[in-house]
């Protein structure tokens, strides 16, 4: 039998079994070997090609694994009937991802970072190192619900700084708000097809609701928060609210409206999701305790540490009321923990040592000084051409600028001059003003004045 389709180079550095495999594969793909053709037996081909049986068998086995050949007991090796002539491996498609990169940003008023000079990094590193040295602990998966040590520490910490009443058993740990919301949505039944939010909403939460087939309703507000008449008319049984940091006013939801919301939840067997983002970071006035502290079993509380520690430390926690906790515990073992076990244990020690509360007191003073300096600098630079709204716990100010440009346009103008700011959602210029957000958590104190001066030049105010 001739084997013209087999090309072997006995002097090549490529192993003979691999050469044989490649040549037979090529012959099948090019149609030299047809569907159903029988290949020579291992012994026959070894004799004809002066190769070992092991070399032939290794090549045949690889072709069988890849679906080019099939081995039929006592009959031999055959080209598979379903191998097409055009089975040449396809190159993966190339996707060109164009990311907007601006290396000329000198001053960052974004909300995605904190001031690196004020991170408690040495102490945090020490706690991480201590956990890494405990190999018997870190060599295993974390608990589904979160590490017991951290849940106990959070039970005590959240009560002390936010008035949250929760046993360690009620606390679920996750890598931030979105993973925790995803778990929560899985616990809700078919009665929760809609989720209400105060306008303008919260994109990260809205995305989770959308993924879980829960439609978001943006409801109007008044001076006290989301309007009760609109909430009742919506007939929804799920409310997402940030009572400590209302985006539109920067104020907390007052106690009278909180009582109204709890009454609504109890009368309608509804659920209130309390997102207490940075609730403990209020510094101009004493923080109002969390709504959850008011004793309702209809409130799910969510807290996090992105501005107290590091945004890159993705640890958040959720307090489930008894009726949802029971549902969760039935399925808890099916949820993989999303937060690092090492960071959970380090955070537990960080809290128990009292360092987190010390960091909180220090940051309150820092952010008070930063916000005062930023507001004064903006007033000095723009005078009556702006209105300023301090969003205290969000660590930002909303700036309403008198201009003919849109919010996105003045953000672009600022960026071209080296300053990063953010447009406010749904704030298109319709009344001769544009709204933008300036976060001050990440910008150093010494950079605030020069950054504002650059904004002034970017917007042609002198």
Secondary structure, DSSP 4 states (H G I P E B T S, - for coil): ---TT----TTSSS-HHHHHHHHHHHHHHHTSS-TTPBPPPHHHHHHHHT--HHHHHHHHHHHHHTTSEEEETTTEEEE-TT--TT-PPPPPPP--------TT--EE--SS---GGGS-HHHHHHHHHHHHT-HHHHTSPPPSS--HHHHHHHHHHHHHHH-----GGGEEEESSHHHHHHHHHHH--TT--EEEEETT--HHHHHHHHHTT-EEEEE-EETTEE-HHHHHHHT-SEEEE-TT--TTTSPPPPHHHHHHHHHHHHHHT-EEEEE-TTGGG--SSPPPPPGGGG--TTEEEEEE-TTTS-TTS--EEEE--HHHHHHHHHHGGGSPP-S-HHHHHHHHHHHHTTHHHHHHHHHHHHHHHHHHHHHHHHHHHHGGGEEEEEETTTTEEEEEEE-SS-HHHHHHHHHHTTEE-EEPTT---SSSEEEEEEE-SSS-HHHHHHHHHHHHHHTT--
